[in-house]
Amino acid sequence: MRKGTQTLVFGSKPVILSRAAIGGKKEGEGPLAAYFDFLGKDAKLGQKTFEKAESKLQELALDTAKRKLGVSYEDIDVLFAGDLLNQCISSSFAARGTSIPFLGLYGACSTMAQGLALGGVLVEAGAAARLAVSASSHF
């Protein structure tokens, strides 16, 4: 239901069931290091390119959140994911190893919020019961 011109109110009250945060060396040196599930030893997580590193970031985040919740890829109806490199190439490469239908997003700094909002609408509409949202960026 719409409330005003810019606010949606969900009757089903979608909730976040699990989450994961993956970072690199810089995040490990910052004040929020304790809040990450995994911290790599370098900016590329041992990968040869930033694109491969971002795919790895998203793979690790999705696998970690899935494991914490105790579900399999088949239990997830859709994956919204985006990155700030090469028009969602890293996100699509991370998704290709799963059986989850993938919808790529590019909202720059708003990618995660965009995915959560779209996911909430799908749940509210009954089009998805469980979905995943992922976003990645370097630095």
N, CA, C and O atoms as CSV, one atom per row, in Angstrom:
chain,resi,resn,atom,element,x,y,z
A,1,MET,N,N,0.848,-1.169,0.000
A,1,MET,CA,C,0.000,0.000,0.000
A,1,MET,C,C,0.900,1.240,0.000
A,1,MET,O,O,1.927,1.278,0.678
A,2,ARG,N,N,0.511,2.205,-0.739
A,2,ARG,CA,C,1.272,3.451,-0.802
A,2,ARG,C,C,0.773,4.404,0.293
A,2,ARG,O,O,-0.428,4.560,0.510
A,3,LYS,N,N,1.727,5.027,0.964
A,3,LYS,CA,C,1.413,6.028,1.980
A,3,LYS,C,C,2.125,7.300,1.548
A,3,LYS,O,O,3.354,7.365,1.579
A,4,GLY,N,N,1.378,8.291,1.155
A,4,GLY,CA,C,1.979,9.497,0.605
A,4,GLY,C,C,2.458,9.236,-0.812
A,4,GLY,O,O,1.956,8.339,-1.488
A,5,THR,N,N,3.419,10.012,-1.255
A,5,THR,CA,C,3.883,9.883,-2.636
A,5,THR,C,C,5.125,9.012,-2.790
A,5,THR,O,O,5.414,8.563,-3.899
A,6,GLN,N,N,5.871,8.759,-1.708
A,6,GLN,CA,C,7.133,8.047,-1.847
A,6,GLN,C,C,7.312,6.877,-0.887
A,6,GLN,O,O,8.394,6.291,-0.852
A,7,THR,N,N,6.314,6.520,-0.119
A,7,THR,CA,C,6.469,5.485,0.890
A,7,THR,C,C,5.553,4.312,0.609
A,7,THR,O,O,4.367,4.491,0.331
A,8,LEU,N,N,6.109,3.104,0.682
A,8,LEU,CA,C,5.322,1.883,0.577
A,8,LEU,C,C,5.226,1.255,1.958
A,8,LEU,O,O,6.219,1.191,2.683
A,9,VAL,N,N,4.045,0.796,2.323
A,9,VAL,CA,C,3.832,0.103,3.591
A,9,VAL,C,C,3.460,-1.333,3.244
A,9,VAL,O,O,2.463,-1.574,2.563
A,10,PHE,N,N,4.264,-2.288,3.715
A,10,PHE,CA,C,4.040,-3.686,3.406
A,10,PHE,C,C,3.177,-4.341,4.475
A,10,PHE,O,O,3.504,-4.275,5.660
A,11,GLY,N,N,2.100,-4.962,4.079
A,11,GLY,CA,C,1.240,-5.687,5.009
A,11,GLY,C,C,1.884,-6.964,5.516
A,11,GLY,O,O,1.632,-7.382,6.646
A,12,SER,N,N,2.725,-7.594,4.677
A,12,SER,CA,C,3.345,-8.864,5.053
A,12,SER,C,C,4.582,-8.687,5.930
A,12,SER,O,O,5.109,-9.667,6.459
A,13,LYS,N,N,5.043,-7.472,6.086
A,13,LYS,CA,C,6.210,-7.146,6.902
A,13,LYS,C,C,7.414,-8.046,6.578
A,13,LYS,O,O,7.817,-8.850,7.419
A,14,PRO,N,N,7.991,-7.925,5.377
A,14,PRO,CA,C,9.186,-8.714,5.033
A,14,PRO,C,C,10.306,-8.462,6.041
A,14,PRO,O,O,10.465,-7.352,6.549
A,15,VAL,N,N,11.073,-9.505,6.317
A,15,VAL,CA,C,12.159,-9.394,7.292
A,15,VAL,C,C,13.469,-9.911,6.693
A,15,VAL,O,O,13.463,-10.692,5.742
A,16,ILE,N,N,14.568,-9.474,7.254
A,16,ILE,CA,C,15.886,-9.981,6.880
A,16,ILE,C,C,16.159,-11.194,7.774
A,16,ILE,O,O,16.239,-11.068,8.996
A,17,LEU,N,N,16.302,-12.370,7.152
A,17,LEU,CA,C,16.486,-13.609,7.897
A,17,LEU,C,C,17.946,-13.928,8.174
A,17,LEU,O,O,18.263,-14.619,9.142
A,18,SER,N,N,18.833,-13.426,7.330
A,18,SER,CA,C,20.252,-13.702,7.476
A,18,SER,C,C,21.026,-12.595,6.782
A,18,SER,O,O,20.475,-11.852,5.969
A,19,ARG,N,N,22.304,-12.490,7.109
A,19,ARG,CA,C,23.150,-11.482,6.475
A,19,ARG,C,C,24.596,-11.928,6.563
A,19,ARG,O,O,24.965,-12.769,7.383
A,20,ALA,N,N,25.407,-11.336,5.691
A,20,ALA,CA,C,26.840,-11.604,5.724
A,20,ALA,C,C,27.568,-10.377,5.213
A,20,ALA,O,O,27.071,-9.676,4.331
A,21,ALA,N,N,28.729,-10.120,5.757
A,21,ALA,CA,C,29.569,-9.009,5.323
A,21,ALA,C,C,30.975,-9.544,5.090
A,21,ALA,O,O,31.576,-10.158,5.973
A,22,ILE,N,N,31.484,-9.305,3.902
A,22,ILE,CA,C,32.806,-9.774,3.525
A,22,ILE,C,C,33.649,-8.552,3.180
A,22,ILE,O,O,33.162,-7.643,2.508
A,23,GLY,N,N,34.878,-8.514,3.617
A,23,GLY,CA,C,35.735,-7.366,3.343
A,23,GLY,C,C,37.163,-7.778,3.048
A,23,GLY,O,O,37.519,-8.956,3.085
A,24,GLY,N,N,37.951,-6.793,2.760
A,24,GLY,CA,C,39.366,-7.013,2.463
A,24,GLY,C,C,40.255,-6.429,3.544
A,24,GLY,O,O,39.827,-6.203,4.676
A,25,LYS,N,N,41.495,-6.193,3.169
A,25,LYS,CA,C,42.498,-5.696,4.106
A,25,LYS,C,C,42.114,-4.345,4.716
A,25,LYS,O,O,42.243,-4.155,5.926
A,26,LYS,N,N,41.646,-3.413,3.893
A,26,LYS,CA,C,41.288,-2.081,4.411
A,26,LYS,C,C,40.161,-2.153,5.436
A,26,LYS,O,O,40.214,-1.482,6.466
A,27,GLU,N,N,39.142,-2.964,5.156
A,27,GLU,CA,C,38.041,-3.098,6.113
A,27,GLU,C,C,38.536,-3.716,7.419
A,27,GLU,O,O,38.063,-3.365,8.500
A,28,GLY,N,N,39.492,-4.640,7.308
A,28,GLY,CA,C,40.068,-5.271,8.495
A,28,GLY,C,C,40.855,-4.316,9.365
A,28,GLY,O,O,41.039,-4.561,10.558
A,29,GLU,N,N,41.322,-3.224,8.771
A,29,GLU,CA,C,42.082,-2.218,9.517
A,29,GLU,C,C,41.186,-1.122,10.085
A,29,GLU,O,O,41.665,-0.260,10.823
A,30,GLY,N,N,39.909,-1.138,9.760
A,30,GLY,CA,C,38.999,-0.074,10.183
A,30,GLY,C,C,38.265,-0.385,11.471
A,30,GLY,O,O,38.404,-1.478,12.021
A,31,PRO,N,N,37.478,0.577,11.958
A,31,PRO,CA,C,36.781,0.436,13.239
A,31,PRO,C,C,35.622,-0.563,13.208
A,31,PRO,O,O,35.112,-0.939,14.264
A,32,LEU,N,N,35.201,-0.996,12.029
A,32,LEU,CA,C,34.080,-1.930,11.936
A,32,LEU,C,C,34.532,-3.365,11.660
A,32,LEU,O,O,33.703,-4.220,11.347
A,33,ALA,N,N,35.809,-3.634,11.769
A,33,ALA,CA,C,36.363,-4.951,11.428
A,33,ALA,C,C,35.651,-6.095,12.151
A,33,ALA,O,O,35.456,-7.160,11.564
A,34,ALA,N,N,35.271,-5.904,13.374
A,34,ALA,CA,C,34.635,-6.978,14.152
A,34,ALA,C,C,33.265,-7.371,13.606
A,34,ALA,O,O,32.750,-8.430,13.964
A,35,TYR,N,N,32.672,-6.559,12.763
A,35,TYR,CA,C,31.336,-6.830,12.236
A,35,TYR,C,C,31.354,-7.625,10.933
A,35,TYR,O,O,30.294,-7.945,10.396
A,36,PHE,N,N,32.527,-7.944,10.420
A,36,PHE,CA,C,32.630,-8.704,9.177
A,36,PHE,C,C,32.685,-10.195,9.471
A,36,PHE,O,O,33.276,-10.620,10.464
A,37,ASP,N,N,32.068,-10.979,8.607
A,37,ASP,CA,C,32.101,-12.433,8.728
A,37,ASP,C,C,33.421,-13.002,8.223
A,37,ASP,O,O,33.894,-14.031,8.705
A,38,PHE,N,N,34.002,-12.323,7.253
A,38,PHE,CA,C,35.270,-12.765,6.678
A,38,PHE,C,C,36.036,-11.547,6.185
A,38,PHE,O,O,35.464,-10.652,5.562
A,39,LEU,N,N,37.327,-11.520,6.466
A,39,LEU,CA,C,38.203,-10.449,5.982
A,39,LEU,C,C,39.378,-11.062,5.244
A,39,LEU,O,O,40.123,-11.867,5.803
A,40,GLY,N,N,39.541,-10.678,3.981
A,40,GLY,CA,C,40.669,-11.160,3.196
A,40,GLY,C,C,41.950,-10.447,3.603
A,40,GLY,O,O,41.919,-9.422,4.283
A,41,LYS,N,N,43.066,-11.003,3.179
A,41,LYS,CA,C,44.360,-10.433,3.535
A,41,LYS,C,C,44.830,-9.369,2.562
A,41,LYS,O,O,45.810,-8.670,2.822
A,42,ASP,N,N,44.121,-9.243,1.422
A,42,ASP,CA,C,44.471,-8.216,0.445
A,42,ASP,C,C,43.203,-7.697,-0.221
A,42,ASP,O,O,42.115,-8.230,-0.006
A,43,ALA,N,N,43.353,-6.667,-1.021
A,43,ALA,CA,C,42.188,-6.026,-1.646
A,43,ALA,C,C,41.527,-6.895,-2.715
A,43,ALA,O,O,40.366,-6.677,-3.062
A,44,LYS,N,N,42.256,-7.871,-3.233
A,44,LYS,CA,C,41.712,-8.707,-4.305
A,44,LYS,C,C,41.357,-10.124,-3.843
A,44,LYS,O,O,41.073,-10.986,-4.674
A,45,LEU,N,N,41.367,-10.369,-2.557
A,45,LEU,CA,C,41.042,-11.683,-1.997
A,45,LEU,C,C,41.793,-12.804,-2.704
A,45,LEU,O,O,41.263,-13.898,-2.897
A,46,GLY,N,N,43.029,-12.518,-3.084
A,46,GLY,CA,C,43.849,-13.514,-3.734
A,46,GLY,C,C,43.556,-13.723,-5.215
A,46,GLY,O,O,44.142,-14.602,-5.846
A,47,GLN,N,N,42.659,-12.928,-5.768
A,47,GLN,CA,C,42.294,-13.045,-7.185
A,47,GLN,C,C,43.197,-12.168,-8.041
A,47,GLN,O,O,43.872,-11.279,-7.522
A,48,LYS,N,N,43.214,-12.413,-9.357
A,48,LYS,CA,C,44.091,-11.656,-10.250
A,48,LYS,C,C,43.540,-10.287,-10.639
A,48,LYS,O,O,44.313,-9.381,-10.952
A,49,THR,N,N,42.215,-10.120,-10.625
A,49,THR,CA,C,41.612,-8.847,-11.037
A,49,THR,C,C,40.578,-8.400,-10.012
A,49,THR,O,O,40.113,-9.194,-9.194
A,50,PHE,N,N,40.227,-7.120,-10.068
A,50,PHE,CA,C,39.174,-6.610,-9.184
A,50,PHE,C,C,37.822,-7.231,-9.536
A,50,PHE,O,O,37.000,-7.461,-8.649
A,51,GLU,N,N,37.584,-7.504,-10.818
A,51,GLU,CA,C,36.322,-8.132,-11.214
A,51,GLU,C,C,36.186,-9.518,-10.579
A,51,GLU,O,O,35.127,-9.866,-10.055
A,52,LYS,N,N,37.255,-10.301,-10.629
A,52,LYS,CA,C,37.226,-11.631,-9.999
A,52,LYS,C,C,37.112,-11.512,-8.488
A,52,LYS,O,O,36.461,-12.333,-7.842
A,53,ALA,N,N,37.742,-10.495,-7.929
A,53,ALA,CA,C,37.650,-10.275,-6.481
A,53,ALA,C,C,36.223,-9.936,-6.075
A,53,ALA,O,O,35.735,-10.433,-5.061
A,54,GLU,N,N,35.552,-9.097,-6.852
A,54,GLU,CA,C,34.171,-8.747,-6.511
A,54,GLU,C,C,33.244,-9.946,-6.658
A,54,GLU,O,O,32.308,-10.102,-5.874
A,55,SER,N,N,33.491,-10.790,-7.648
A,55,SER,CA,C,32.711,-12.026,-7.753
A,55,SER,C,C,32.918,-12.876,-6.511
A,55,SER,O,O,31.967,-13.437,-5.966
A,56,LYS,N,N,34.158,-12.968,-6.069
A,56,LYS,CA,C,34.475,-13.741,-4.866
A,56,LYS,C,C,33.801,-13.135,-3.631
A,56,LYS,O,O,33.276,-13.865,-2.789
A,57,LEU,N,N,33.815,-11.806,-3.522
A,57,LEU,CA,C,33.131,-11.134,-2.408
A,57,LEU,C,C,31.661,-11.556,-2.355
A,57,LEU,O,O,31.143,-11.928,-1.302
A,58,GLN,N,N,31.008,-11.490,-3.509
A,58,GLN,CA,C,29.584,-11.821,-3.545
A,58,GLN,C,C,29.333,-13.308,-3.318
A,58,GLN,O,O,28.376,-13.673,-2.636
A,59,GLU,N,N,30.177,-14.167,-3.878
A,59,GLU,CA,C,30.036,-15.610,-3.641
A,59,GLU,C,C,30.154,-15.921,-2.153
A,59,GLU,O,O,29.333,-16.652,-1.597
A,60,LEU,N,N,31.180,-15.362,-1.511
A,60,LEU,CA,C,31.382,-15.602,-0.082
A,60,LEU,C,C,30.225,-15.062,0.755
A,60,LEU,O,O,29.781,-15.710,1.702
A,61,ALA,N,N,29.743,-13.882,0.404
A,61,ALA,CA,C,28.633,-13.293,1.158
A,61,ALA,C,C,27.372,-14.137,1.024
A,61,ALA,O,O,26.707,-14.426,2.019
A,62,LEU,N,N,27.043,-14.532,-0.196
A,62,LEU,CA,C,25.853,-15.349,-0.409
A,62,LEU,C,C,25.979,-16.702,0.282
A,62,LEU,O,O,25.043,-17.147,0.946
A,63,ASP,N,N,27.123,-17.359,0.134
A,63,ASP,CA,C,27.328,-18.655,0.782
A,63,ASP,C,C,27.260,-18.541,2.303
A,63,ASP,O,O,26.686,-19.405,2.967
A,64,THR,N,N,27.844,-17.475,2.857
A,64,THR,CA,C,27.843,-17.286,4.308
A,64,THR,C,C,26.432,-17.044,4.833
A,64,THR,O,O,26.020,-17.659,5.816
A,65,ALA,N,N,25.692,-16.153,4.182
A,65,ALA,CA,C,24.319,-15.865,4.618
A,65,ALA,C,C,23.434,-17.102,4.478
A,65,ALA,O,O,22.603,-17.368,5.345
A,66,LYS,N,N,23.604,-17.848,3.408
A,66,LYS,CA,C,22.838,-19.077,3.168
A,66,LYS,C,C,23.142,-20.115,4.245
A,66,LYS,O,O,22.232,-20.738,4.792
A,67,ARG,N,N,24.411,-20.292,4.542
A,67,ARG,CA,C,24.830,-21.256,5.573
A,67,ARG,C,C,24.276,-20.869,6.945
A,67,ARG,O,O,23.792,-21.726,7.684
A,68,LYS,N,N,24.347,-19.583,7.285
A,68,LYS,CA,C,23.825,-19.113,8.580
A,68,LYS,C,C,22.335,-19.409,8.732
A,68,LYS,O,O,21.857,-19.729,9.821
A,69,LEU,N,N,21.610,-19.296,7.617
A,69,LEU,CA,C,20.162,-19.520,7.646
A,69,LEU,C,C,19.825,-21.005,7.574
A,69,LEU,O,O,18.740,-21.419,7.982
A,70,GLY,N,N,20.751,-21.803,7.059
A,70,GLY,CA,C,20.510,-23.239,6.943
A,70,GLY,C,C,19.654,-23.606,5.745
A,70,GLY,O,O,18.842,-24.528,5.825
A,71,VAL,N,N,19.823,-22.898,4.632
A,71,VAL,CA,C,19.068,-23.185,3.418
A,71,VAL,C,C,20.035,-23.502,2.269
A,71,VAL,O,O,21.245,-23.306,2.381
A,72,SER,N,N,19.472,-23.991,1.176
A,72,SER,CA,C,20.259,-24.257,-0.025
A,72,SER,C,C,19.885,-23.231,-1.095
A,72,SER,O,O,18.934,-22.467,-0.931
A,73,TYR,N,N,20.636,-23.225,-2.180
A,73,TYR,CA,C,20.326,-22.303,-3.275
A,73,TYR,C,C,18.906,-22.533,-3.799
A,73,TYR,O,O,18.220,-21.586,-4.182
A,74,GLU,N,N,18.482,-23.772,-3.812
A,74,GLU,CA,C,17.145,-24.098,-4.319
A,74,GLU,C,C,16.037,-23.484,-3.469
A,74,GLU,O,O,14.906,-23.357,-3.936
A,75,ASP,N,N,16.341,-23.104,-2.237
A,75,ASP,CA,C,15.352,-22.489,-1.351
A,75,ASP,C,C,15.197,-20.988,-1.583
A,75,ASP,O,O,14.331,-20.354,-0.981
A,76,ILE,N,N,16.025,-20.424,-2.448
A,76,ILE,CA,C,16.002,-18.985,-2.710
A,76,ILE,C,C,15.340,-18.741,-4.064
A,76,ILE,O,O,15.773,-19.286,-5.079
A,77,ASP,N,N,14.301,-17.929,-4.076
A,77,ASP,CA,C,13.499,-17.706,-5.288
A,77,ASP,C,C,14.159,-16.797,-6.309
A,77,ASP,O,O,13.990,-16.996,-7.512
A,78,VAL,N,N,14.900,-15.816,-5.856
A,78,VAL,CA,C,15.519,-14.862,-6.780
A,78,VAL,C,C,16.707,-14.194,-6.090
A,78,VAL,O,O,16.732,-14.057,-4.867
A,79,LEU,N,N,17.679,-13.785,-6.884
A,79,LEU,CA,C,18.848,-13.063,-6.391
A,79,LEU,C,C,18.916,-11.716,-7.098
A,79,LEU,O,O,19.041,-11.652,-8.321
A,80,PHE,N,N,18.834,-10.656,-6.330
A,80,PHE,CA,C,19.105,-9.305,-6.825
A,80,PHE,C,C,20.547,-8.997,-6.458
A,80,PHE,O,O,20.912,-9.089,-5.286
A,81,ALA,N,N,21.374,-8.634,-7.425
A,81,ALA,CA,C,22.772,-8.335,-7.099
A,81,ALA,C,C,23.325,-7.291,-8.056
A,81,ALA,O,O,22.922,-7.203,-9.216
A,82,GLY,N,N,24.251,-6.509,-7.542
A,82,GLY,CA,C,24.897,-5.498,-8.367
A,82,GLY,C,C,26.277,-5.182,-7.856
A,82,GLY,O,O,26.609,-5.420,-6.694
A,83,ASP,N,N,27.074,-4.638,-8.752
A,83,ASP,CA,C,28.423,-4.216,-8.411
A,83,ASP,C,C,28.715,-2.950,-9.200
A,83,ASP,O,O,27.944,-2.560,-10.076
A,84,LEU,N,N,29.813,-2.328,-8.889
A,84,LEU,CA,C,30.151,-1.080,-9.565
A,84,LEU,C,C,31.224,-1.264,-10.629
A,84,LEU,O,O,31.874,-0.299,-11.033
A,85,LEU,N,N,31.408,-2.492,-11.080
A,85,LEU,CA,C,32.405,-2.775,-12.110
A,85,LEU,C,C,31.734,-3.346,-13.359
A,85,LEU,O,O,30.934,-4.276,-13.258
A,86,ASN,N,N,32.038,-2.821,-14.489
A,86,ASN,CA,C,31.696,-3.427,-15.776
A,86,ASN,C,C,30.253,-3.913,-15.908
A,86,ASN,O,O,30.016,-5.014,-16.405
A,87,GLN,N,N,29.314,-3.124,-15.478
A,87,GLN,CA,C,27.891,-3.380,-15.684
A,87,GLN,C,C,27.429,-4.757,-15.208
A,87,GLN,O,O,26.856,-5.525,-15.981
A,88,CYS,N,N,27.671,-5.056,-13.974
A,88,CYS,CA,C,27.193,-6.267,-13.294
A,88,CYS,C,C,27.877,-7.555,-13.725
A,88,CYS,O,O,27.344,-8.638,-13.483
A,89,ILE,N,N,29.029,-7.470,-14.348
A,89,ILE,CA,C,29.747,-8.687,-14.736
A,89,ILE,C,C,30.133,-9.495,-13.491
A,89,ILE,O,O,29.941,-10.710,-13.459
A,90,SER,N,N,30.668,-8.835,-12.480
A,90,SER,CA,C,31.083,-9.552,-11.265
A,90,SER,C,C,29.890,-10.223,-10.597
A,90,SER,O,O,29.997,-11.361,-10.140
A,91,SER,N,N,28.769,-9.538,-10.537
A,91,SER,CA,C,27.568,-10.104,-9.922
A,91,SER,C,C,27.056,-11.305,-10.709
A,91,SER,O,O,26.696,-12.328,-10.126
A,92,SER,N,N,27.024,-11.179,-12.030
A,92,SER,CA,C,26.510,-12.290,-12.837
A,92,SER,C,C,27.434,-13.503,-12.755
A,92,SER,O,O,26.962,-14.639,-12.772
A,93,PHE,N,N,28.747,-13.274,-12.666
A,93,PHE,CA,C,29.672,-14.396,-12.512
A,93,PHE,C,C,29.496,-15.057,-11.145
A,93,PHE,O,O,29.618,-16.277,-11.032
A,94,ALA,N,N,29.214,-14.275,-10.112
A,94,ALA,CA,C,28.968,-14.852,-8.786
A,94,ALA,C,C,27.683,-15.679,-8.792
A,94,ALA,O,O,27.611,-16.716,-8.132
A,95,ALA,N,N,26.676,-15.231,-9.529
A,95,ALA,CA,C,25.378,-15.913,-9.570
A,95,ALA,C,C,25.398,-17.179,-10.417
A,95,ALA,O,O,24.596,-18.085,-10.192
A,96,ARG,N,N,26.296,-17.253,-11.378
A,96,ARG,CA,C,26.248,-18.373,-12.324
A,96,ARG,C,C,26.507,-19.727,-11.679
A,96,ARG,O,O,26.112,-20.751,-12.237
A,97,GLY,N,N,27.154,-19.762,-10.527
A,97,GLY,CA,C,27.400,-21.028,-9.844
A,97,GLY,C,C,26.250,-21.464,-8.959
A,97,GLY,O,O,26.365,-22.457,-8.241
A,98,THR,N,N,25.159,-20.747,-9.000
A,98,THR,CA,C,23.982,-21.084,-8.190
A,98,THR,C,C,22.839,-21.479,-9.119
A,98,THR,O,O,22.940,-21.338,-10.338
A,99,SER,N,N,21.771,-21.966,-8.544
A,99,SER,CA,C,20.566,-22.261,-9.323
A,99,SER,C,C,19.523,-21.156,-9.134
A,99,SER,O,O,18.350,-21.345,-9.458
A,100,ILE,N,N,19.948,-20.014,-8.616
A,100,ILE,CA,C,19.018,-18.930,-8.292
A,100,ILE,C,C,18.807,-18.037,-9.510
A,100,ILE,O,O,19.782,-17.603,-10.123
A,101,PRO,N,N,17.557,-17.752,-9.876
A,101,PRO,CA,C,17.320,-16.771,-10.939
A,101,PRO,C,C,17.937,-15.425,-10.544
A,101,PRO,O,O,17.753,-14.957,-9.420
A,102,PHE,N,N,18.666,-14.814,-11.473
A,102,PHE,CA,C,19.458,-13.613,-11.196
A,102,PHE,C,C,18.874,-12.388,-11.898
A,102,PHE,O,O,18.564,-12.425,-13.089
A,103,LEU,N,N,18.731,-11.313,-11.141
A,103,LEU,CA,C,18.339,-10.014,-11.687
A,103,LEU,C,C,19.417,-9.010,-11.306
A,103,LEU,O,O,19.591,-8.700,-10.127
A,104,GLY,N,N,20.136,-8.504,-12.294
A,104,GLY,CA,C,21.227,-7.569,-12.051
A,104,GLY,C,C,20.729,-6.161,-11.802
A,104,GLY,O,O,19.794,-5.691,-12.449
A,105,LEU,N,N,21.366,-5.498,-10.856
A,105,LEU,CA,C,21.006,-4.124,-10.497
A,105,LEU,C,C,22.214,-3.220,-10.658
A,105,LEU,O,O,23.352,-3.644,-10.457
A,106,TYR,N,N,21.959,-1.985,-11.018
A,106,TYR,CA,C,23.023,-0.996,-10.988
A,106,TYR,C,C,22.434,0.313,-10.506
A,106,TYR,O,O,21.814,1.050,-11.272
A,107,GLY,N,N,22.631,0.590,-9.252
A,107,GLY,CA,C,22.163,1.834,-8.669
A,107,GLY,C,C,23.299,2.598,-8.026
A,107,GLY,O,O,23.065,3.499,-7.220
A,108,ALA,N,N,24.541,2.246,-8.376
A,108,ALA,CA,C,25.727,2.847,-7.762
A,108,ALA,C,C,25.624,2.679,-6.246
A,108,ALA,O,O,25.489,1.554,-5.765
A,109,CYS,N,N,25.684,3.755,-5.499
A,109,CYS,CA,C,25.669,3.658,-4.035
A,109,CYS,C,C,24.336,3.153,-3.482
A,109,CYS,O,O,24.269,2.727,-2.329
A,110,SER,N,N,23.289,3.197,-4.283
A,110,SER,CA,C,21.972,2.767,-3.803
A,110,SER,C,C,21.652,1.316,-4.166
A,110,SER,O,O,20.524,0.875,-3.945
A,111,THR,N,N,22.598,0.567,-4.709
A,111,THR,CA,C,22.310,-0.785,-5.189
A,111,THR,C,C,21.715,-1.678,-4.111
A,111,THR,O,O,20.740,-2.380,-4.378
A,112,MET,N,N,22.265,-1.675,-2.912
A,112,MET,CA,C,21.745,-2.545,-1.853
A,112,MET,C,C,20.337,-2.127,-1.447
A,112,MET,O,O,19.455,-2.976,-1.309
A,113,ALA,N,N,20.117,-0.826,-1.255
A,113,ALA,CA,C,18.783,-0.343,-0.893
A,113,ALA,C,C,17.782,-0.647,-2.004
A,113,ALA,O,O,16.638,-1.009,-1.732
A,114,GLN,N,N,18.211,-0.501,-3.239
A,114,GLN,CA,C,17.352,-0.810,-4.382
A,114,GLN,C,C,16.947,-2.290,-4.352
A,114,GLN,O,O,15.779,-2.619,-4.556
A,115,GLY,N,N,17.903,-3.169,-4.101
A,115,GLY,CA,C,17.610,-4.596,-4.031
A,115,GLY,C,C,16.667,-4.948,-2.894
A,115,GLY,O,O,15.758,-5.760,-3.069
A,116,LEU,N,N,16.878,-4.340,-1.725
A,116,LEU,CA,C,15.992,-4.599,-0.592
A,116,LEU,C,C,14.573,-4.108,-0.869
A,116,LEU,O,O,13.603,-4.783,-0.522
A,117,ALA,N,N,14.448,-2.946,-1.486
A,117,ALA,CA,C,13.118,-2.405,-1.805
A,117,ALA,C,C,12.403,-3.279,-2.834
A,117,ALA,O,O,11.234,-3.621,-2.658
A,118,LEU,N,N,13.105,-3.638,-3.903
A,118,LEU,CA,C,12.500,-4.498,-4.921
A,118,LEU,C,C,12.161,-5.866,-4.349
A,118,LEU,O,O,11.119,-6.435,-4.674
A,119,GLY,N,N,13.029,-6.394,-3.502
A,119,GLY,CA,C,12.764,-7.667,-2.856
A,119,GLY,C,C,11.526,-7.611,-1.974
A,119,GLY,O,O,10.708,-8.531,-1.977
A,120,GLY,N,N,11.393,-6.533,-1.225
A,120,GLY,CA,C,10.206,-6.353,-0.390
A,120,GLY,C,C,8.931,-6.332,-1.209
A,120,GLY,O,O,7.915,-6.891,-0.798
A,121,VAL,N,N,8.980,-5.689,-2.368
A,121,VAL,CA,C,7.806,-5.630,-3.253
A,121,VAL,C,C,7.467,-7.033,-3.766
A,121,VAL,O,O,6.293,-7.400,-3.816
A,122,LEU,N,N,8.481,-7.823,-4.147
A,122,LEU,CA,C,8.221,-9.187,-4.627
A,122,LEU,C,C,7.598,-10.051,-3.532
A,122,LEU,O,O,6.667,-10.812,-3.793
A,123,VAL,N,N,8.109,-9.932,-2.313
A,123,VAL,CA,C,7.552,-10.697,-1.199
A,123,VAL,C,C,6.116,-10.247,-0.934
A,123,VAL,O,O,5.226,-11.080,-0.764
A,124,GLU,N,N,5.894,-8.963,-0.899
A,124,GLU,CA,C,4.554,-8.420,-0.650
A,124,GLU,C,C,3.561,-8.884,-1.717
A,124,GLU,O,O,2.407,-9.178,-1.405
A,125,ALA,N,N,4.003,-8.951,-2.961
A,125,ALA,CA,C,3.130,-9.350,-4.060
A,125,ALA,C,C,2.922,-10.864,-4.130
A,125,ALA,O,O,2.093,-11.342,-4.905
A,126,GLY,N,N,3.673,-11.620,-3.322
A,126,GLY,CA,C,3.559,-13.068,-3.343
A,126,GLY,C,C,4.360,-13.717,-4.467
A,126,GLY,O,O,4.203,-14.911,-4.721
A,127,ALA,N,N,5.212,-12.956,-5.139
A,127,ALA,CA,C,6.009,-13.478,-6.245
A,127,ALA,C,C,7.266,-14.183,-5.762
A,127,ALA,O,O,7.889,-14.914,-6.531
A,128,ALA,N,N,7.651,-13.984,-4.520
A,128,ALA,CA,C,8.823,-14.641,-3.934
A,128,ALA,C,C,8.589,-14.815,-2.438
A,128,ALA,O,O,8.022,-13.946,-1.777
A,129,ALA,N,N,9.033,-15.946,-1.925
A,129,ALA,CA,C,8.943,-16.178,-0.478
A,129,ALA,C,C,10.276,-15.890,0.197
A,129,ALA,O,O,10.323,-15.394,1.322
A,130,ARG,N,N,11.361,-16.210,-0.506
A,130,ARG,CA,C,12.699,-16.013,0.053
A,130,ARG,C,C,13.608,-15.563,-1.080
A,130,ARG,O,O,13.641,-16.186,-2.141
A,131,LEU,N,N,14.342,-14.483,-0.857
A,131,LEU,CA,C,15.240,-13.978,-1.885
A,131,LEU,C,C,16.527,-13.495,-1.256
A,131,LEU,O,O,16.625,-13.329,-0.040
A,132,ALA,N,N,17.512,-13.271,-2.110
A,132,ALA,CA,C,18.808,-12.785,-1.644
A,132,ALA,C,C,19.106,-11.487,-2.362
A,132,ALA,O,O,18.706,-11.279,-3.508
A,133,VAL,N,N,19.823,-10.612,-1.661
A,133,VAL,CA,C,20.256,-9.328,-2.229
A,133,VAL,C,C,21.740,-9.184,-1.921
A,133,VAL,O,O,22.179,-9.419,-0.795
A,134,SER,N,N,22.506,-8.795,-2.932
A,134,SER,CA,C,23.938,-8.648,-2.753
A,134,SER,C,C,24.445,-7.422,-3.513
A,134,SER,O,O,23.966,-7.110,-4.603
A,135,ALA,N,N,25.407,-6.744,-2.929
A,135,ALA,CA,C,26.048,-5.600,-3.599
A,135,ALA,C,C,27.512,-5.597,-3.207
A,135,ALA,O,O,27.874,-5.974,-2.092
A,136,SER,N,N,28.352,-5.163,-4.143
A,136,SER,CA,C,29.770,-5.102,-3.837
A,136,SER,C,C,30.405,-3.899,-4.511
A,136,SER,O,O,29.939,-3.408,-5.539
A,137,SER,N,N,31.494,-3.441,-3.889
A,137,SER,CA,C,32.260,-2.337,-4.429
A,137,SER,C,C,33.624,-2.364,-3.773
A,137,SER,O,O,33.763,-2.769,-2.619
A,138,HIS,N,N,34.613,-1.937,-4.503
A,138,HIS,CA,C,35.946,-1.812,-3.928
A,138,HIS,C,C,36.157,-0.384,-3.444
A,138,HIS,O,O,35.879,0.583,-4.154
A,139,PHE,N,N,36.651,-0.280,-2.231
A,139,PHE,CA,C,37.028,0.986,-1.617
A,139,PHE,C,C,35.885,1.976,-1.575
A,139,PHE,O,O,36.052,3.092,-1.084
